[in-house]
Amino acid sequence: MGYDRINFLGNERYVIPVLIFIVIAPNLGQALILFIASMIGISRDLFESAYIDGASRAQNFWHIILPLINPTILYVIVITMINVIRVFSVIQLMTSGGPNYASTTMMFQVYEKAFLFSDMGSASAIGTIMFGIVIVLSAIQFKVFQRKI
């Protein structure tokens, strides 16, 4: 097409968006199935009542569907967040933390510290920090969604 070749995994500018796509894309199918299943479980009586009351499609979404699928939204957000934080294999196989440490994640650092540099103390510290981050972010998500569930 007349453009120069782009080394997506070798360019610091493009490596993170490419890896984000590779990590998130497979999880979209699971989330989609969960959302569809939770929406199928919503009683038709609610929609019929809303129709009789003159509710629009937007009002159905905001006042019926969204509040009833909030537990599913919470589950998908927390599980996806945990999966993203602990991503390792994609980084190891595709970039090994490069280029120029642009794609190094905390989990990859745990691997490097523990198994490449035999620094188990630093690896344990990073793992503990990762655990703390997951706990804090999950607690925030539960607190935010607790009002809506």
N, C-alpha and C positions, 0 to 999 in steps of 0.2 A: 504493500500500500504506500510505499515511499517513506515510511517512518523508520527510524533507527530501532534496532532491537533493544528491548528493555529486559535487563536481568532482574526480575522481580524479587528473587530471593537473595540477590547479591547487592542490592541497592538499599542503603539505610532508609531512604524515603518510602520505599514500597513494601519492605519486608513485613512490617507490623500489620498493615491493612490486609495483605495476602494471608498471613497467618490467622488473623481474626476471622476472615472468611472461611478458611479451612476448618477452624475449630467450631465456629457457630453453625455452619451450614448443616452438618449432620444432626445437630440438636433441634433444628427447626421442625423436622418431621415428627419427632416425639412430642414437642410442644403443640404442634398442630393437632395431632391425634388426641391429646389430653383436652385441648380446648373444645374440639368437636364433641368429644364424649361428654364433657360437662354441659355443653349447650343442649345436647340431645336430652339430658336429664331434666331440663326445665319443663315444667308442666305447661301444656297448651292452654289450660284454664286461665293462667295468668295473662297470656296474650289475648285471649278472647275477652277477658274483663277489661283489659286496657283498650282494646278495639271498641268495646261498647262505650267506654268513657271518652273516646275520641283521641286517644294517644297516637302520636305519629311514630314512624319507624325510629327516629332519633330518640324520642322519649322512651320507646320500648328498650332500646339499647342501653341508655343511661340509667333507667330506673328499674329494669327487670333483669336484663342479661348481665350487665356488668356487676351489679351487687351479688348475683348468684354464682358467678364464676370467680369471684375474688379468691376463694381458697385455692383454686387451680392456678390463678395468676401468681399467688404467693409461692406455691410449690415450684412452679416453673422458674421463677426468678431466683429463688434460693438454690435450687439444684444447678441451674446454669451458672450462677455465680461461683459455686463450689467447683464445678467442672473447669471453668475458665481459670480460676486461681491455681488449680493443681495440674494444669496442662504441662506435659513434659515430653511425651513421645513425639508429638509433631515437631517440637523445637529440636529435639535430639536428631531425628531422622532427616529433617529438611535443612536446618541451618547450623546446628551445633552452637547456637547462641550468637552467631555472627549475622551480618557483617559488622565488625567493629563493636561487638556486644550489643547491637541494636535490638536483637530478639531474645536476649537473656531474660528469663523469668525467675521468680523466686524458687520454684521447684527445680529448675535447671541448675540454679546455684547450689541447692541442697545436694544434687547429684554430683556436681563438680567438686564441692568441698569434701564430701564424704568419700567418694570413690576414686576421684582423680588425684586429689591432693591429700587424702587421708587426714583431713581436719574434721574429725567427728564433732568436736565442740561447736565449731561455727555452723556446721550442718544442723546440729540439734537446735541451736539458737534460732536459725532461720526457720526451721520447721515449727518451733514454738511460736514465733512471730506470725507465721502463716496461720496457725491454729487460732491465735488471738484475733487476727484480721477477719477470719471467717466467722468467728463467734460474734464479734462486734457488728459486722455487716448483716448477719442473719438476725441478730436481735433488733437492729434498726428496721429491717424489713418486717419482722413480726410486729413491732410496735406501730409502724405505719399502717399495716393492713389490719391490725387488731380493731381499729376504729371502724373499718369498713366491713368486717366479717360479722 
